[in-house]
Amino acid sequence: SNFLGTKFTVYDAQPPHAGAIVKKSRSSRLVGLKQVSPRVPAGNYTVAHISYELNVLGA
C-alpha cells in the first residue's frame, strides 16, 4: 500500500481446474523501494491480482 493505491495477490491451496489458463508471475513484488519475497507456501496457487488506484480527479 502507498499513497497511489494498493496492490495485492489472492492465493488458493487448490490447483486450478484442468481448463484454466495459468500465467507465470514474478516470485517477488516491489513494496515502496524494497523488494519483498511473498511468504506463500509452495502448494498455493495465484487466484487473482487486485489493484486499487487513487482517483485524484474524483471522477
Buried (B, 14 or more C-beta within 10 A) or exposed (E): EEEEEEBEBEEEEEEEEEEEEEEEEEEEBEEEEEEEEBEEEEEBBBEEEEEEEEEEEEE
